């Protein structure tokens, strides 16, 4: 079954790409994914200040800079997994370093 992990954190406390690449917990998490053969695709997203939100209301396209919701926690990345079940997805999410200070939302893919 496919799941998407939405990696959520407070961008003001988010590590740099270099810090993340050097983090032994993150390295171990990636090694676990590779060993499981679970990861299909993943990417870290640019900060929300670079976001553009698009809405269509009454046929009019409304474009605004930034995120749709005003909140401290934002989706900073995603990983698409192929797992046996939700329990395995939870196990993988719990090992992600961001789970220690942010949150990992797990969503099954509607196929």
C-alpha positions, 0 to 999 in steps of 0.5 A: 500500500502507498502512503505519503508522509507529510513532514511538518515542522516549525521553519524557524527551527528547521535545520539547513540541508547541510545539517540534515545531511550530517545528522546521524539520525537522518542518515540512519532513517534513510538507510532504514528506508533503503534497506526496506526498499520502501521509499518511492519518492521524496523531496524537501520543500522550499520555505513557505515564504516562497509559496504561492496559493491559488484559489478559484472563486466564482470563476475568478482565479485568486493568487496570493503569496505564502501559505493558505493557512496561518500556522507555525507548523508547515509542510516542509517535505514529503516522502511517498512510501510503499509499505505493507500496512499502516503499522509499517508506515507509522514505524518509518514515520517514528524514525524520522528526525523531524518527528522529535520536534515537528510532526509527520502526517501519514496519508494513504494514497487513494488508488 
